[in-house]
């Protein structure tokens, strides 16, 4: 027997408290709960930047658990909805960096994908750095963290596979 459930909407006056709850669950390493709360907030207030950013970060928290590219795609979709050019560039970098770091956990050929993810992140951080508000060097901090990881881990780009001769 399959039951159908309907999601309930939160009240607009609970949004700020709900954002705080989502951030709290993220800090408790429960990104699925944080994601759910953010989706409830965005259903009522689609333009809520704090909820959207918390959702993006929650989705990237789940990259280490695997799940393929679905979470990456969803995170990028939400990044595209951020209002500011700086925010879109910076959080695109966060998505790429965390996806790259998730590849590091698997070793082997995944290390080349880690390099590519970190390199992509650095490109986004470079763009964000050009757009940054005064006194905000977050993109530089993230850039430097990517460089240090590439150096520490000895990451390199993928080498082209040699072509096999046709017979």
Beta strands, then each sheet from edge to edge (+ up, - down):
end
